[in-house]
């Protein structure tokens, strides 16, 4: 009882994920694959033909009309990235394409088409005036684009067997790209020379690294497997910190991942869709499942104390989730007060127990 009461007093918030607001997009606005946030305006990329980028006011969770529909042949927005006042949309086409959008007037300014054989653009990253485009190929390839001229200036092919780039992250002059193979892994590229300098393959059974997220000096990698899982890499040593955390049956295929407010959130490709919340040591804190019609959490982005997720449904759907729900509206007790209270309650319980035992013995004697 003391422990339970003390835990209640120490707890200032519940760990529960809950839906705050939801928005279903319009007809033909299907399959949210990417999200980008600037201020209180959310941009949602859709896997449609042609590709579409929709806008949403996050605070009200209402549509901002109109959506931006691309030209014929500019299909399937698989990635979005904001750099200054421009939004870049990566298209899953052969060859890959990047659409440049001016967010000040929400209009398309230019489309860059990569070279023949540079196909299936799945992810974007940017640093020091350059844009990097990850390609789902065998082996994986990364195109380098000069943001000033918006022209392709180089291509890097990963080592043999390092296939299927779906996600990239940049930290301290290095670009990290997933390796979606058995086992999964990470390729490390030095941006200064634009050359692969090292690669890490995970342990047996830790297959198909799909999505990456870097926070501080740790890289988190979600595994596209059944069931799904997550592993953590120390970027100082470029080694896994421990064995991967595997999820439960039915919690399949990690499609999205973000670290927010010292917690790790993982979106699943499952029916119904789900989000798993973990701490930075990969200990599970909470699990949230959507309705049966809300499958596959393809995109995640954080906003204040909330989490925004894009669902791969038709029509597309965007949910705003609360990540912290107050348990009680009360002033937190000072630690000294809690300590004194716990001792007092312990003494009280001890006295009560002795009193009950004394009365029981007296009753036995009287018989």
C-alpha positions as CSV (number, residue, x, y, z in Angstrom):
1,X,0.0,0.0,0.0
2,X,2.8,2.4,0.9
3,X,4.5,1.7,-2.4
4,X,1.3,2.2,-4.4
5,X,0.6,5.5,-2.6
6,X,4.1,6.7,-3.0
7,X,4.0,5.8,-6.7
8,X,0.8,7.8,-7.0
9,X,2.3,10.8,-5.3
10,X,5.4,10.7,-7.4
11,X,3.5,10.4,-10.6
12,X,2.7,13.7,-12.3
13,X,1.4,12.3,-15.6
14,X,0.2,9.1,-17.1
15,X,2.1,7.5,-20.0
16,X,-1.0,7.0,-22.1
17,X,-1.2,7.9,-25.8
18,X,-4.6,9.1,-26.8
19,X,-6.2,10.7,-29.9
20,X,-6.8,14.4,-29.6
21,X,-8.0,15.3,-33.1
22,X,-8.4,13.5,-36.4
23,X,-8.6,14.7,-40.0
24,X,-9.7,12.6,-43.0
25,X,-8.4,14.1,-46.3
26,X,-10.6,14.5,-49.4
27,X,-11.5,12.2,-52.3
28,X,-8.5,10.8,-54.1
29,X,-6.2,12.2,-51.5
30,X,-4.9,8.8,-50.5
31,X,-2.1,7.2,-48.5
32,X,-0.1,9.6,-46.4
33,X,3.6,8.7,-46.9
34,X,5.4,11.7,-45.5
35,X,4.9,14.7,-43.2
36,X,6.8,18.0,-42.8
37,X,6.0,20.8,-40.3
38,X,6.7,24.5,-40.5
39,X,5.3,26.5,-37.6
40,X,1.7,25.4,-37.3
41,X,1.4,24.4,-41.0
42,X,1.6,20.7,-41.7
43,X,2.5,19.4,-45.2
44,X,1.4,15.9,-46.1
45,X,2.8,14.0,-49.1
46,X,0.5,11.4,-50.7
47,X,1.2,8.3,-52.7
48,X,-1.1,9.2,-55.6
49,X,-0.9,9.6,-59.4
50,X,0.0,12.3,-59.9
51,X,1.5,13.2,-56.5
52,X,-0.3,15.5,-54.1
53,X,0.9,17.7,-51.2
54,X,-1.9,18.7,-48.8
55,X,-1.8,21.4,-46.1
56,X,-3.2,21.3,-42.6
57,X,-3.5,23.9,-39.8
58,X,-2.2,21.8,-36.9
59,X,-3.8,23.8,-34.1
60,X,-7.3,23.4,-35.5
61,X,-6.6,20.2,-37.5
62,X,-8.5,21.8,-40.5
63,X,-7.6,21.7,-44.2
64,X,-5.9,24.6,-45.8
65,X,-7.1,24.8,-49.4
66,X,-6.1,24.1,-52.0
67,X,-3.8,21.1,-52.1
68,X,-0.9,21.1,-54.6
69,X,-1.4,18.5,-57.4
70,X,1.7,17.8,-59.5
71,X,2.0,17.3,-63.2
72,X,1.6,14.1,-65.2
73,X,4.4,11.7,-64.5
74,X,5.2,13.3,-61.1
75,X,3.8,10.5,-59.0
76,X,4.0,9.1,-55.5
77,X,5.4,11.5,-52.9
78,X,7.5,9.3,-50.6
79,X,9.5,12.0,-48.8
80,X,9.2,15.6,-47.8
81,X,11.9,17.9,-46.5
82,X,11.8,21.6,-45.5
83,X,14.9,23.7,-46.1
84,X,14.4,27.4,-45.3
85,X,11.3,28.6,-47.3
86,X,11.3,25.6,-49.7
87,X,9.7,22.2,-49.4
88,X,11.3,19.4,-51.4
89,X,9.2,16.4,-52.4
90,X,10.9,13.2,-53.4
91,X,9.0,11.1,-55.9
92,X,9.1,7.2,-56.1
93,X,9.6,7.1,-59.9
94,X,12.0,5.8,-62.4
95,X,14.1,7.8,-62.7
96,X,13.6,9.6,-59.4
97,X,12.3,13.2,-59.3
98,X,12.4,16.0,-56.8
99,X,9.8,18.8,-56.8
100,X,10.8,22.1,-55.3
101,X,7.9,24.1,-53.7
102,X,7.9,27.7,-52.5
103,X,6.0,27.5,-49.2
104,X,5.5,31.3,-49.1
105,X,2.9,31.0,-51.9
106,X,2.6,27.2,-51.9
107,X,3.5,26.9,-55.6
108,X,5.8,24.5,-57.5
109,X,8.9,26.3,-58.8
110,X,10.9,23.5,-60.5
111,X,11.2,19.7,-60.9
112,X,14.6,17.9,-61.0
113,X,14.8,14.6,-62.8
114,X,17.7,12.3,-61.9
115,X,19.6,10.3,-64.6
116,X,18.4,7.1,-66.1
117,X,19.0,4.2,-63.7
118,X,18.7,6.4,-60.6
119,X,15.3,5.2,-59.6
120,X,12.8,5.0,-56.7
121,X,13.5,8.0,-54.5
122,X,12.5,7.2,-51.0
123,X,14.2,9.7,-48.6
124,X,15.7,13.1,-48.4
125,X,18.3,14.8,-46.1
126,X,20.1,18.1,-46.3
127,X,23.3,19.7,-44.9
128,X,25.6,22.5,-45.8
129,X,23.9,23.7,-48.9
130,X,23.3,20.2,-50.4
131,X,20.4,17.9,-50.7
132,X,20.8,14.1,-50.5
133,X,18.3,11.7,-52.1
134,X,18.2,8.1,-51.1
135,X,17.3,5.5,-53.8
136,X,15.8,2.1,-53.3
137,X,18.2,0.1,-55.6
138,X,20.6,-2.9,-55.6
139,X,22.9,-1.7,-54.2
140,X,21.5,1.5,-52.7
141,X,22.4,4.8,-54.3
142,X,22.5,8.4,-53.0
143,X,22.3,11.4,-55.3
144,X,23.8,14.7,-54.3
145,X,22.1,18.0,-55.3
146,X,23.4,21.6,-55.0
147,X,20.5,23.6,-53.4
148,X,21.7,26.9,-54.9
149,X,21.5,25.6,-58.5
150,X,19.1,22.7,-57.9
151,X,21.2,20.5,-60.0
152,X,22.6,17.0,-59.5
153,X,26.3,17.1,-58.7
154,X,27.1,13.5,-57.8
155,X,26.0,9.9,-57.2
156,X,27.3,7.5,-54.6
157,X,26.7,3.7,-54.9
158,X,26.9,1.7,-51.6
159,X,29.0,-1.5,-51.4
160,X,27.7,-4.7,-52.9
161,X,24.9,-6.2,-50.8
162,X,24.0,-2.9,-49.2
163,X,20.5,-2.6,-50.8
164,X,17.3,-0.6,-50.5
165,X,17.8,2.8,-49.0
166,X,14.5,3.9,-47.4
167,X,15.8,6.3,-44.7
168,X,18.7,8.6,-44.0
169,X,20.0,10.8,-41.1
170,X,22.8,13.3,-40.8
171,X,24.9,13.9,-37.7
172,X,28.3,15.7,-37.3
173,X,29.4,15.6,-40.9
174,X,28.2,12.0,-41.6
175,X,25.2,10.7,-43.4
176,X,23.8,7.4,-42.2
177,X,21.7,5.2,-44.6
178,X,19.7,2.1,-43.7
179,X,20.5,-1.3,-45.2
180,X,17.3,-3.3,-45.7
181,X,18.9,-6.8,-45.9
182,X,19.2,-9.9,-43.7
183,X,20.6,-9.0,-41.3
184,X,19.9,-5.3,-41.5
185,X,22.5,-2.6,-41.1
186,X,23.7,1.0,-41.5
187,X,26.1,2.6,-44.0
188,X,28.2,5.5,-42.9
189,X,29.1,8.2,-45.4
190,X,31.5,11.1,-44.9
191,X,29.8,14.2,-46.4
192,X,33.1,16.1,-47.0
193,X,34.3,13.5,-49.4
194,X,30.9,11.9,-50.3
195,X,32.4,8.4,-49.8
196,X,31.2,5.5,-47.7
197,X,33.7,5.0,-44.9
198,X,32.2,2.2,-42.8
199,X,29.2,-0.1,-42.6
200,X,27.6,-1.9,-39.6
201,X,25.6,-5.1,-40.0
202,X,23.3,-6.1,-37.1
203,X,23.2,-9.4,-35.3
204,X,21.5,-12.5,-36.8
205,X,17.7,-12.2,-36.8
206,X,17.8,-8.4,-36.7
207,X,16.6,-8.0,-40.3
208,X,15.7,-5.2,-42.8
209,X,16.6,-2.0,-41.1
210,X,14.0,0.3,-42.6
211,X,13.8,3.7,-40.9
212,X,16.4,5.7,-39.0
213,X,16.4,8.5,-36.5
214,X,19.3,10.2,-34.8
215,X,19.0,11.8,-31.4
216,X,22.0,13.2,-29.5
217,X,24.7,10.6,-30.1
218,X,22.4,7.6,-30.6
219,X,20.9,6.2,-33.8
220,X,17.6,4.3,-33.6
221,X,16.8,1.8,-36.4
222,X,13.3,0.3,-36.9
223,X,13.2,-3.2,-38.3
224,X,10.8,-4.2,-41.2
225,X,10.2,-7.7,-39.9
226,X,7.4,-9.9,-38.5
227,X,7.2,-9.1,-35.7
228,X,8.9,-5.7,-35.9
229,X,11.7,-4.5,-33.7
230,X,14.0,-1.7,-32.9
231,X,17.8,-1.4,-32.2
232,X,20.1,1.3,-31.0
233,X,23.5,2.3,-32.3
234,X,26.1,4.3,-30.3
235,X,27.5,6.7,-33.0
236,X,30.8,7.2,-31.0
237,X,31.7,3.6,-31.4
238,X,29.4,2.8,-34.3
239,X,28.2,-0.4,-32.6
240,X,24.9,-1.6,-31.3
241,X,24.4,-0.8,-27.7
242,X,22.5,-4.0,-26.9
243,X,20.4,-6.7,-28.6
244,X,17.4,-5.4,-30.5
245,X,14.0,-5.2,-28.8
246,X,11.5,-7.4,-30.6
247,X,7.8,-6.6,-30.5
248,X,4.9,-8.9,-30.0
249,X,3.0,-11.1,-32.5
250,X,1.0,-8.9,-34.9
251,X,3.2,-5.8,-34.2
252,X,4.8,-6.1,-37.6
253,X,7.0,-4.0,-39.9
254,X,8.3,-0.7,-38.5
255,X,7.4,2.0,-41.0
256,X,8.1,5.2,-39.1
257,X,10.2,6.3,-36.1
258,X,10.8,9.5,-34.1
259,X,12.4,10.5,-30.9
260,X,10.5,13.2,-29.1
261,X,10.7,14.5,-25.5
262,X,13.1,11.7,-24.5
263,X,10.8,9.0,-25.7
264,X,11.0,6.8,-28.9
265,X,7.8,6.4,-31.0
266,X,7.5,3.6,-33.5
267,X,4.8,3.4,-36.2
268,X,3.7,-0.1,-37.5
269,X,2.5,-1.4,-40.8
270,X,-0.3,-3.4,-39.4
271,X,-4.0,-3.7,-39.4
272,X,-5.1,-1.9,-37.3
273,X,-2.2,0.5,-37.3
274,X,-0.3,1.0,-34.1
275,X,2.2,3.1,-32.3
276,X,4.6,1.8,-29.6
277,X,6.2,4.2,-27.1
278,X,9.6,3.3,-25.6
279,X,12.2,5.0,-23.5
280,X,15.7,5.7,-24.8
281,X,16.8,2.3,-23.5
282,X,14.1,0.6,-25.6
283,X,11.9,-0.3,-22.7
284,X,8.2,-0.3,-23.7
285,X,6.1,2.4,-22.0
286,X,2.8,2.3,-23.9
287,X,1.1,0.8,-27.0
288,X,-1.7,2.5,-29.0
289,X,-3.8,0.8,-31.6
290,X,-6.1,2.5,-34.1
291,X,-9.4,1.2,-35.4
292,X,-9.5,-1.7,-37.9
293,X,-9.9,0.8,-40.8
294,X,-6.8,2.8,-39.8
295,X,-3.9,0.8,-41.0
296,X,-0.2,1.5,-41.3
297,X,1.4,4.5,-39.7
298,X,3.8,5.6,-42.4
299,X,4.8,9.0,-41.1
300,X,5.4,10.6,-37.7
301,X,6.3,14.2,-36.7
302,X,6.2,16.0,-33.3
303,X,4.4,19.2,-32.5
304,X,4.8,20.7,-29.0
305,X,3.7,17.9,-26.6
306,X,1.8,16.1,-29.3
307,X,2.6,13.5,-32.0
308,X,1.2,13.8,-35.5
309,X,0.9,10.6,-37.5
310,X,0.0,10.0,-41.2
311,X,-2.0,6.9,-42.1
312,X,-1.6,4.9,-45.3
313,X,-5.4,4.7,-45.9
314,X,-7.8,5.8,-48.6
315,X,-8.6,8.6,-48.2
316,X,-5.5,9.5,-46.2
317,X,-5.9,10.3,-42.5
318,X,-3.9,12.4,-40.1
319,X,-4.2,12.0,-36.3
320,X,-3.0,14.3,-33.6
321,X,-2.1,12.3,-30.5
322,X,-1.5,13.5,-26.9
323,X,1.7,11.9,-25.5
324,X,1.2,13.1,-21.9
325,X,-2.1,13.0,-20.1
326,X,-2.2,14.6,-16.6
327,X,-3.2,12.0,-13.9
328,X,-4.6,14.5,-11.5
329,X,-4.8,18.3,-11.3
330,X,-2.9,18.9,-8.1
331,X,0.2,20.6,-6.9
332,X,3.1,18.1,-6.8
333,X,4.4,17.2,-3.3
334,X,7.9,18.3,-2.4
335,X,10.2,15.3,-2.1
336,X,10.8,15.9,1.7
337,X,7.0,15.8,2.2
338,X,6.7,12.5,0.3
339,X,9.5,11.0,2.3
340,X,7.9,12.0,5.7
341,X,4.5,10.8,4.5
342,X,5.8,7.4,3.4
343,X,7.5,6.9,6.8
344,X,4.3,8.0,8.6
345,X,2.1,5.7,6.6
346,X,4.6,2.8,7.2
347,X,4.5,3.4,10.9
348,X,0.7,3.6,10.9
349,X,0.4,0.3,9.0
350,X,2.9,-1.4,11.3
351,X,0.9,-0.2,14.4
352,X,-2.4,-1.3,12.8
353,X,-0.9,-4.8,12.0
354,X,0.3,-5.2,15.6
355,X,-3.1,-4.1,16.9
356,X,-4.9,-6.7,14.8
357,X,-2.5,-9.4,15.9
358,X,-2.9,-8.4,19.6
359,X,-6.7,-8.6,19.3
360,X,-6.5,-12.0,17.6
361,X,-4.4,-13.4,20.4
362,X,-6.7,-12.0,23.0
363,X,-9.7,-13.6,21.2
364,X,-7.9,-17.0,21.1
365,X,-7.1,-16.8,24.9
366,X,-10.7,-16.0,25.7
367,X,-11.8,-19.2,23.9
